[in-house]
């Protein structure tokens, strides 16, 4: 009995170790397997409408990829799974499901639909008869007789009839005049009330602006901003393209401005990629180029940055401050 129990525990232990190994393998694959990217920007004609750009980010040796392109001012993007888009996979799954669910039943459907068609025909026949009877009844109905004209009243009757409503009209006119008078009297008070509301709103806005300036000048915010800036620059350095190739041709209407731009680029020439060729044109205004770049980055870098930012007390307090202000 004890031997069997040990065998069961041994099997469970082996199963747990296998599951743990699979989890660690997945985590290590996600963290340490690099994300590879490449991009291209092409401009051969004048105007930014002729700019063409394309990019691709792949992972797991190209099994999962995200592609994006910009051409003729139309951006496009799609996710690829094993070389096929998600829409293609959906269509394939639908075809598989339809192939499993479809069964040839043409003869049975015809025999089942025959009595239903007869029933519908029998139901439509009395409905058509009723419609014809209604149309004939409407045609046979005589036209409605016009109402006889009311007898005309004399001039005295109309005059005395108007005099009867004269006091009521005078009362209505007096009430309207009183309402307009009250409105005119209330107008200065309303203007003063609105002016006071505007002044209070301006004071509140001033207090908010003072509190915002005080917060931005605080030591907590400055340290959080410096830390976030440092981490972003670190990530950009790690994810910077490893290879940049291409040519860039530029020129301005003023040759002096072209020379000044070339001088500024010469100051940072050592930091520019070696395979990137810059060609100045002193005769015409032009901007053309074909630049391609490749690089990669690991998710473990982003995970480490996120962990360090999460542990920063100043950054957490800053985020809580903004959430409190929004609420």
Buried (B, 14 or more C-beta within 10 A) or exposed (E): EEEEEEEEEEEEEEEEEEEEEEEEEEEEEBBEBBBBBBBBBBBEEEEEEBBBBBBBBBBEEEEBBBBBBBEEEEEEEEEBEEEEBEEEBEEEEEEEEEEEEEEEEEEEEEEEEEEEEEEEEEEEEEEEEEEEEEEEEEEEEEEEEEEEEEEEEEEEEEEEEEEEEEEEEEEEEEEEEEEEEEEEEEEEEEEEEEEEEEEEEEEEEEEEEEEEEEBEEBEBBEBBBEBBEEBEEBBEEBBEBEEBBBEBBBBBEEEEEBEEBBEEBEEEEEEEBEEBBBEBBEEEEBBBBBBBBBBBBBBBBBEBBEEBBEEBEBBEEBEEBEEEEEE
